[in-house]
Amino acid sequence: MDKSRRNFVRMAGITGGAFSVAAVSKYTLANLPEPVERTDTNTQPPYQPEDANYNPVVTLNGWTLPWRYKDGVKEFHLVAEPVVREMAPGFKAHLWGYNGQSPGPTIEVVEGDRVRIFVTNKLPERTSIHWHGQRLPNGMDGVSGLTQPAIEAGKTFVYEFVARRPGTFMYHPHADEMTQMAMGMMGFWVTHPKVPHPAIHKVDRDFCFLLSSYDIEPGSYTPKIMTMTDFNIWSWNSRVFPGIDSLNVRLNDRVRIRIGNLTMTNHPIHLHGHEFEVTGTDGGPTPPGSRWPEVTTDIAVGQMRQIEFIANEEGDWAFHCHKSHHAMNAMGHNVPTLIGVDHRGVAEKISDLIPDYMVMGERGMGDMTEMEMPLPENTAPMMTGDGPFGSVEMGGMFSVVKVRKDQAPGDYSNPEWFNHPEGTISHEIEMDENPRRESDAGSGSMRLARVSEETIEVKVRKPKSHNGH
């Protein structure tokens, strides 16, 4: 064995991996695990290594990175590089990520595993990787300039440490963060328990995804990296509804969903039809005695949350961020409120000059789903997505948890829309023909009045200025 190779293996055997992250020699580069890449946007089935004694996670619209087992170490190879991510059908973004995608692939290991991660930098600037939430030697923490030299463009570094505790984590750069994280550089990390843990349940389905936000003007492809608050694209794993896959589970499955927030604001994540408990954070599993039922949990910037529930109600259940603007696409911030404003005369005159002119928001923004207004070359409609009863009128951070009694164990395929039992769908009823509400003096009962079919006009009046105009 070559001396440089012997030294590398010897140092890799030091307890705790306590050596500083370093550049990899040319000889060692030739022996790296092949970088695996994916560019599709489908949710991949769980990665099933031969020696796995745990239930692997499913990354929403993503995948798990395979490893090579060598010298008693699980070896991974991450490549930081520019990528093209389709955020929804017809809408692509030029981002930075890992191994062909943004976010990068999920890394899954088991408590006690020694892991070795080679990181090759194909970005136009230097980078590093911080292993968010991990207990590890200081020199492996990934803060360029503080705990390691930055990984210059074209270079490969190696990180090595022991996955000391089970939990839900992530990885992201700690070099030029404003640019690199705004461009989509992030990925998920899951450490499974080696032996049964009193605070970690065995689950039937285990999903994970990262929250990310971008400012991409309609018609453009690259995010604005200087944006601080006015983001217009809110995504799960860099996908927006209807491009976000559904979470498909079997009736009575115990379901775990792991969520990490790398946006610039908090997100109240809400599940319909079920109650859940927060069973873990990036600090580890929450003590069972500290848990309580919730239907919404707020996830702050830089936090991980792990929620669990029993999927004991069949149906197609909405799952989304409860900030209304975060469930829309390509939101503008300077659109006036025009509800109740009669555009008819003005619209006809403007249409003579601008053939493509279209009224927006006269009756509310739901009209946008019915309009055939031409969109810029590369963008997503503000509200879109069709359900079995029409337009869902959503976008952004929105998906559906599909619970089915006939979904086979381990089957993550998307079932058809839910077949509601007879009599369980809200529906229109016939109203009393009397246009007024009248009380029956004899019985004290109240008859419902039929709503008038005449158009209800909203009276608006612009207040006068101080000078009377």
N, C-alpha and C positions, 0 to 999 in steps of 0.2 A: 504493500500500500504506500502511495506517495506520502512524504512527510507532512505536507500541508493538509492532506486528507486525514492522516492519523491525528494531527493536532485538532482538526475540526471535530472529529468524532470524540476525542478525549474531552474537549471543552464542552461538548454537548452532554456529556455524562456527569458534569458537575451537579451536585444536588441543588435543586431549585432553579437550575438554568441561570446561575448568577454570573453571567458575563454580559458585557454591554453589547447592544445591537451593533452589528458591524457589516461592512461591505463584504460581499462574497467573492472569493477568488475565481479566476477564470476556470480552473480545473473543477471547482465545486459547481460552477454554473452548468458545466456539461452533465452533471449528475443530478440536476434539479428535477423534481416531478414536473411532468408536462403541464403547462397551464391549460385548464379546461375552460372553454368559453361557451356562452349561450347568448343569442340575440333575440330569441322569440319571447313573447309576453304571456305565454300560457302558464298556469299554475301547474308545476310539475308534481307528479306523485311523490310520496316520501322516499327518500334515498334509503335503501335497505342494505347496509354493509353486512357481510357474512357474520361478523362477530358481535352484532348489535344485540344487546339485551335490554333495550329500551324502545319506547314508541317514538319514532322519528317525527320531526315537525314537518308541516307543510307551509311553505312560504307563499303567501298570496301573490300571484302573478310573478313568481320567482322560483328559485331552486336552491338545493344544498350542494356545496362544493365537495366533490370527492377528495379523498386523501390517499396518500401512499404510506403504508406502514413499513418503516425502515429503522433498524438498530433500536427497536423498542420505542420509537417515536412516531407520532402521527404527523406527516409532513403535508403541508398545504402550499399552494403557490397562487398568490394574488398578483394581478397585473393592473396597476393604476393607469388608466388610459381614457382618451375621449371616446364617447359612445353616442349612438343615436337611439333614443328611447321613444317608442310609440306610446304616447300617453293615453290615447283613445283612437279608435279607427279614424284615419285621415288626419291625425294631429301628431306630429313628431317633434321632438326637442333634441337639440344638440347639447348633450350634457357631458360631465366627466363621471366615471364610475370605475368598476372593477370587472375584469373578465367578461367584457362585452355588454354589461348592463349597469343601470343605476336604478335602485341600489345594487351593490354587488351581491354575490351569492352568500347564502347563510352558511356559517361555520357551525357544525355540530360536533361536540366531543362529550366525553364522560368524565365526571369528577375523578381526579387523580391522573388523568392522561397527561403525558408530556407531549406538548405540541411544538412544532417547528414551522413557522410561516415564512416563506420566502416572498419578498415584495419587490417586484420589478416596476420601475417608474418609467412609463411611456408618456407622461405629461410634458408640456412645454416648460414646466417649472419644477422646482424641488418640492418634495412632499415628505410625509411620515404617516404612521398609523398609531392612533391611541386606542387601546383596548379598554373601552369604557366600562367601568365597574369591576374590573378584574383585580385580584390580589396577585401581585407579581413583583419581581426585582425592579428597583427604580429605573435601571438602565433599559428596561423593556417597555416602559410606560408610553413611549412614542411622542414626546413633546420635543420637537426639533429645537436645537439650541440650548435646551435645558437638560434633557436626559440623554440626548443622542445628537450626532450630526444629522442634518437633513439628508434625505435621499435625493441626490442630484438626478436630473433628467438622464435617462439611459443607464442608471445604476441599479443594482439589486442588493438589498439588505436582507438579513435574516433576524427574526425574532424567535426566542425560545423561552418557554416557561411551562409550569405545571398548572393545569386547570384545577385550582384548589377548592372551589366551592360551586355547588350547582346553582343555576339561576338563569336569568334572562338578561342578556347584555347586548352591546353593539360595538362596532368599530367605525372610526372616522378619522380624518386627518387632524393633526395639530401643527399644521404649517399653512400659512396664508388661509386660515379658516374661512374668512369672509368670502373669498373667491371659491375655494374648493368645496365647501359644504353647500354654498349657494348654487354650485354647478352640479350637485347631486352625489357627492362622494360620501358614501355611508354603506353600512351593511349590518346584518343581524348576527348575533352569536348566541348559541344555546349550549349550556353545560348541563347534561342530564345527571341525576344522582347515580352513584355507583351501586348503592344498596338502598333498600326501602328507607324513605325519610319520613318521620312522623308528621311533617308539615307539607309534604308534597304528595298529592294524590296521584294514583295511576289514572290516566285518562284514555278515552277512546279516540279522540281527535285533538290535535295540537297544532294550531295555526299561528303564524307570526307575520307581522308587517311593520314597516316604518312610516311615520307621518312626515311628509316633506312638502315644502311650498316653494313656488317659483313666481317670478314676475316675467312673463313672456307676452309681449304685445301681439295681438292678433295679426297674423301674416308673417311674423318673425319666428326664428327657431332657437335663439340663444337667450337664456335668462339674463336679466339685468342683475348684476352682482352687487350693486350699490343700494338696492332697495332695502329699507328698514321695516316698513309697516304695510305699504300698499301692494301686497301680493295679490295676484289674480288667479293663480292656479293652486288649488289645495288638493293634495294627492295622497294615496296610500300606495306605497312602493312605486312611486312615480307613475301611477295610473289614476285616471279620473273616470267617474261614472259617465257613460255605461261601459267603460273599458276595464272596470274592476271586476274580477271574477267573484261569483257568489261563493259562500262558505257552505258546503254541502255535507250534511250530517245525517245520521240514523236516529230515529226516534228513541229517546231514552239514553242516548250517548252522553257520557260526561265529556264536555268540550272545554278546552283551554284555548284562550286567545291571548297572545303576547303582542304588546304594542309599544313601540318606542317613538318618542317625539323629538325630531330634529328640525322643527320649524321655528319661527320666531314668536310664537304665541302659544297659549294653552288650548287644549281641545277637550270639551266635554263629550266623551264617546258614549252613545246611547244605543241600547238594544231593546227592540220591541218584543213583547210577548213572553218574556222570561225575566227572572231575577238572577243576578250573578253575585259573586263575591270577589274582591280583590285578594288574590292568594299569593301575590309576589310582586316585588319591585326589583330594581337593579341592585338593591341592597340584600336581596335574598328572599326566601319565602316569609310571608307574614305569619305570625303566631296564630294558630286557629282561634284562640280566644279573642283576638282583636278584630275578627271579621264580622261583617254584617251584610244583609242583602241590599243590593243596589240595582238600579236600572241605568244609571249614568255614572261615569267616573271621570273626573277631570285629570288630564295628563299634562303636566307643565313641561316647559322647555327642558330638554336634556333628561327627562324621566322615562323609565320603563314601567309599564303596568301589565300585570298578568291577571286575567279574569277567568273565572270558571263557572259553569252552570250545567244543569241537567236539561238537555233538549227534550222536554217532555210535552211540548205543544207542537202539533203538526202545523205546517204552513210555510209561507214565504214571509219572513219577518225582517223588516227594515233594520239596518245597522249603520249608524252614521254619526258624524260630528253634529252636535246640536247647535252650533253657531250657524245660523241660517246661510250666511254668505259663504261658508265653507262647503256647502252642498250645492254650489253652482260653479260653472266654468267660465273662464275668461271674463270675469266681472270687471266692468269699468267703474271708476270711482267718481266720475264727474257727470253722471247721467241725471238730468233733472227729474223730479217726480211730476208726472203728467196725468195722474189718475183723475178722471172727471173732466179733463180738458177736451172740448169738442174740436177735433182736428179737421172736420170734413171740408170746410171751405178752404182752409190753409193748405191741406194736403193736396187738393186738386190743383191749386196754383203752383205749388212747389213741384208737383209731378211733371208739369209742363216743362220745367227747367231741368229737373233731375229725375229722369225716368225710373231710377231704382229707389226713389225715396219711399220709405215705409214708416207708418206711425208706430211708435213704441210706447207701451205702458199706459194706454188710455184707460184700459180696464184692469190693469195689473199686469205683472210680468209673465203670467201664465200664458198669455197670448203668444209669447215668443215660440212656444213649442208647435204652434199651428202655422206659423209664418214660413214662407219659402224664400226668405230674404237671402240673397247671395252672401256667403261668408268669405272672408279673406282666404288666401290659398292654404294657409296652415294654421288652423285653429279648431276649437270645439265649440258647438253651440252652448249658450249659457245654461240652458236646461234642456234635457233630452232623455232618452231611454224609454223604451216602450215596455209596458207590462201587459198582462192579459186583458186589462180593461181600458187600455189607452195609454197616453203619455204619463210617465211617472213624474215629470217636471222636476227633475233633480239633476245634480252633476257633482263634481268634486268628490268629497269624502263621503261616499254613499255606496253601500252594497246591500246584499240580502243574505240572511242565514236561512237556508232551505232545509227544513226538517221533514224527513220522510220515513214512514215505518218500513217501506220496502227497499230502503237504501242499504245495500249489503255492507257488512263490516269491511273497512279498508277501501271501499269504493268512494272516490272523490269526484266522480263524473257529475255533470250538471243535469239534474232531473228536469222534466217538463214543469211548466207552471203548476201550482198546487190545484188539485181537483177538490173544490170546496164541497163538503156535504150539503145536501139540499136544505135550504132554509137558513143557511149561516152566512149569507152575503147581504150586506146593506144594500137596499134597493129603493127605488122611487115608489111613493104611494100616491093614490088619488086623493085630492083634497076636496073639501066641501065647495060646491059651486058658489056659495054665498061669499061675496068679496069682503065682508066685514066679519069681525069677531063678535058673536052674539052669545049672550048668556041665556040658558034655559032657566027661567025664573022658577019653574016648578021643581026641578031637580038640582039646581045649582051647578049643573055640568056646563062645560064650555065646548062649543063646536069650533073646529079649526076652520079658518077661512082660506080660500084658495088664493095663492099668490097671483097678483095681477101679471098678465103677460106683457103689459106695457113696459117699455124701457124705463128703468129707474135712472134719472139723471142726478148727477152730483153737482150741486151748485158751488162754483168757486168764484171768488172775487179777490183780485189782487189789491192789497191795501195801498192807499195813496201815500206818497212820500210827503215829507214835511212841507214841501213847496206847493202841495196841492195837485201835482201831476201824477 
